[in-house]
């Protein structure tokens, strides 16, 4: 079964950095468009970053210049490097993708990121 598994979340102080990972069980999945979302307590699941199949990245306005999405195809993994973290970044972070021949969204179970002030 195709799946995504996030890891690397934790507790960090404001201004600190954290890198979270998402490992895919399928090369075809990880080489397609991949996204990071986050959901704060009581909030909606919002998009944070996207990486295209060709490696082009785009970001939500509030993380531009501080977050970087990347892909390591050899490890079937995408990453989200988060710098200068703010308390409002506290959320569960989810990765998302689709197989190239399917429109079904595949989600991981998420990893908790907590930023203390």
Residue, then its C-alpha position, 0 to 999 in steps of 0.5 A: x500500500x502506498x503511504x507517506x510517513x512524516x518524522x522529525x517534529x518536536x519542540x523548538x524555541x522561537x527563532x530556532x530551526x527544525x527539519x521535518x521529513x516525509x518518506x514515501x513508499x513509492x518512487x512514483x509518488x515522491x517524484x510527482x508534485x508533493x506538498x506540506x500542509x499544517x493544521x493548528x489546534x482548532x484551525x483548518x489544514x492549510x498549505x505551506x509549501x509545494x514542490x513540482x515534479x521538476x523541482x520548482x518550489x512555492x510557499x505560503x506568504x507567511x513562510x517565504x524566506x524562512x521555509x525550504x521544501x526539497x526532495x531527495x529522490x534516492x531516499x524517496x523523501x521530501x523535507x521541510x527546513x524551517x528557520x526562524x520559527x515563530x510560535x504561530x507555526x505550532x501545528x501538526x504538519x502533514x505531507x501530501x501527494x498523488x500518484x501520477x496516474x491517480x487523482x486520489x490524495x495520499x496523506x501521512x499521519x502528521x508530525x507535531x511541531x511546537x514552537x515555544x515563545 
